[in-house]
């Protein structure tokens, strides 16, 4: 399944209700499972973002709907990125290099 990294920032509402954050995380995990997705890891962060998850989801449509659900509650804003494993990345680099070589030959 595709892997996604989502970075979260607390809104003013989220900071006011910080004590409820652990319960919200558990509820979000349940909702992800209902949608056929899975939160593999959760981290609290220092710096520009406050928390993050690493999740698996069947496709971009599902992860987008789940993130809209989370954001709509008003406690966080989010940014999601598709993540690729090291092996997938190596394969993409090799294929891109091959395409580049073939393009150079055609020029």
Secondary structure, DSSP 8 states (H G I E B T S, - for coil): -EEEEEEEEE-HHHHHTGGGHHHHHHHHHHHHHHTT-EEEEEEE-SSS-SEEEEEEESSHHHHHHHHHHHHHTSSEEEEEEEE--HHHHHHHHHHHHHHHHHHHHH-
